[in-house]
């Protein structure tokens, strides 16, 4: 057996062990959500519950004293809208900065990138004042606009748009296609892996966002799941089985969106490594 094969086997074993270690907290959380409260903290850990209490735990989460389903729906609505608006605006801006020549294009793009250096906390007060003035405070529209803005999506997609050969665009323009047709029918399909990557990242960031809803939402019926989880922990914090059931429910959309888009993400990473 060659030394290269031995090293690969060792690396595979080490990576598998690391993966199992990283998965253990999630497995415990899932197991605890199915148990009665008295069995959650039993030692040694019972990974497979002796008594299954999943129906009661999840019923209390979804149909208990707090409107958990409403918070869940609010988060789904805000996350989907934010992701969609972010993808559209970032893709259009990236196409403009990479494939349309206009005076001051590079300077404007550098100014956009410079916003990376500004901490989000530094502009919270101006945003708060502006949204109060515009009537967007304590509304889902304001949260969607806050989450849709950002230079990282424009920067990421611009790098992929630049890899599209200009000859393809020139050929389409000679056939009478305008920028909108080129953008929608030619360039977007060529960067779908980057779009999938940005979609997953934006979905995760928005779904897990706690700061913006905490500051810009006041009405209980507008709360997102993150604020709802805080209220749920205030009421049921001593019941770990209920907390774990709520946590499992909260991460399900993240798992689903990653499973759906993981193929495109892997392709995007592979394409990026080839370009690098």
N, C-alpha and C positions, 0 to 999 in steps of 0.2 A: 504494500500500500504506500503510495507516494506521500511525501510530507505535505503537499498541497491539499490532497484529499483529506488527510488527517486534520489539517487546520480548518478546513471547511466544515467537517463534522463537529469539531469543538465549537466553532463559532455558531453553528446551527443549534447545538445543545444550549449554549449560553443564552442565545437570543430567545429560544423557546422558554427557558427558565425565567428570563426577564419578563417575557410576555405573560406568563402565568402569574407572576408576582403582581404585575400591573392590573391583572383582571380580578385578583382576589377581592379587593374592596367592592367592586361591582357585584361579584357573586354573593358576597355577604349581604349587601344591600338587598339584592333580589330575594335571597333566602329569608332575611328578616321580615320582608314585606308579606311573606306567606305564613308567618308564625304568630301564635298568641303572644301577648306581651311578656309573659313569664318565661318563655323559652328564648327570647331574643338575646339576652345577656348570659345565657347558660354557658358554663365552662366544663369541659372543652367544647369548642364550637360545634354545633350540630348543623352541618352544611345542608342536609336534607331534613326538613322539619318532620318531627314525629307526629305533630298535630297540625293539620292544614287549616289556616284561618284566613285564607286569601279573600274569600267572598266578603266577610265581615269587615276586613281592613279596607279594602278598596271601596266598598259601599259607604263606609264612614268618610272616606276622602272625597268621593264624588257627590254624595248625597247627604252630607252631614250639615252642620250648622253654618259653615261658610260656603259661599257660591263658587266652589273650586272649578266647576265646569265653565262658569262665566269668565273667570280669570284665564282659563285655558283657551277659550275662544278668543279673548282679547289678544293674547299673545300670538295665536295663530294668525289672526287678521293683521296685526301690526307687522309681524315678521314677514309674511308673504308679500304685503304691499311694499314694505321697505326693501326687501330683496329685489322685487320686480323693478321698482323705481331706480334703485342703485345700479342694477345691471343696464338698464336703458340709458341712463345719463352717463355712466362711466364708459359704456361702449361708444356712444356718440362722441363724447369728448376725446376718447382715445383715437378714434378714426380721424377726427379733425386734426389732432396734434401729430398724427403720423402720415396721413395721406393727402392732406389739403395744405397747399402752400399759401400762406398769407403773411403780411408784414407783422413782425413781432411775435411770431408763433413760438419760437424757442424761448423768448423772454417770458412770455405768459406761462409757458409750461414750467419754467424754473420757479416762477412765483407760486404756481400750484404746488410744486414739490416742497417749496419752503414752508408750507403750512404743516408739514410733518414735524417741524421744530417747535410748534406751538402746542403746549399741553392742553388737552381738552378742558381741564379744570380751570385754566386761565381765562377761558372765554365763556364760562357758565353764566356769570353775572350779565354780560352784554346780551347773551342769548335769552336769558330770562326776561330782561327788560324789553327786548325786541318782540318776543313772542307775546308778552302781555299787551304791547301796543298793537300788534297785528290781530289780536283776538284768538291766537292759537294756543294760549296757555290752557291747561287742563282739557286737552283734546287729543284724540288719536292722530289727527292730521299733523299736529305739531311733532309728535314722537316719530312719525314716519319721515317727515322732512329732516329732522335731526339725524336719524339713522341713515338716511339716503346719501347725505353729504359725506365727502371724504375723498382724498387724493389717491389712496392706495389702489382703488379699483381702476382709476384712470391710468395710473402708472403701470399696473400689471398688464392690462389689456393693450396698452400702447406698445409694450415690448413684443407682443404677439402680432399686432397689426403691422409692425415694421418688418416682420419676417415674410409678409405677403409680398410677392414680387410686384414691382410697379408695372411690369410689362402686362400683367393680367389686367390691371386697372386701366392702363392705356388702351388695351385691346377692347375692353368693354366700352370705353368712352368713344372710341372710333365707331362702334356699332350703335351709338346714340344713347347709351345709358347715362343717366345723371348720377350724382353722388348718392342719392338715397337708394337707387336701384343697386348700385355697386355695394353700398354698405349692407343692405339687407340680403341680397341674393348671392353675393360673391364673398365678401370678407367675413361676415358673421359665421357662415358654415365652416370656414377655414380655421376659426379660433374658438370652436365650440368647447374644446377641452379647457381653455382658459376661462371661458364663461362659466363652465361647470365648477371649476375651482373657486372662482369668485362667488358664485351662488352659494356654495357650501360654507365658505368663510363668512359671508355676510349673514347668512341664515343663523349660523352659530353665534356670531357676535350680537345680533339683534335679539335672538331668543334668550341669551344669557344676560342681556343688558339690565342692570339694576339701577344705575345712577340716574339716567335720563328719566325713566318713569317715576323714580322717587322724587325728583325735583320738579318735574313739569306736570305731574298728575296729582290731583287732590280728591276727586270724586271716587268713592269706593267702587262704583259700577264700571269705572274705566281702568281699574287696576290690571296690570299684567300678571303673569304667573309668578314672576320673581317677587313682586310685592305681596301676592297672595300667599306664597310660601312663607314669607315672613310672618304674616298674620296667622297662618296655620300653625307655625312653630310657637307663636305666643299662646295659642289656645291648647295645642296638643304636644308641646315640646317634651313633656315627660313620657310620652308614649312613642317609643322608638319604632314599633311596628307600623304605626300610622305614618310617622315621618318618612320611613323607608318606602312605604307604599306611594306616598305623594312624590318622593324623589324619583322612583321608577317611572311613574306616570309623566314626570316632567322631562325626562331624558329620552322618551320614546321617539318624539319627532326628530331629534338629533340623530338617533341611530337610523331611522328610516331614510332621512335625506342623505346620509353618508353612504348607506348601502346602495341607494339609487344612483348616486353620482360618483362612486369610487372609481369606476372604470375610466371615466373621463379625467378624473384627477390624476390617476396613474399615468395616463397618456400625456397629460399636460406636463407632469414632472419629467417624463422621459424626453419629451420634445425640448423642454427647457435645458436639460442636461446636454442634449446634442448641440443646441445652439451655443451653450457656454463653451 
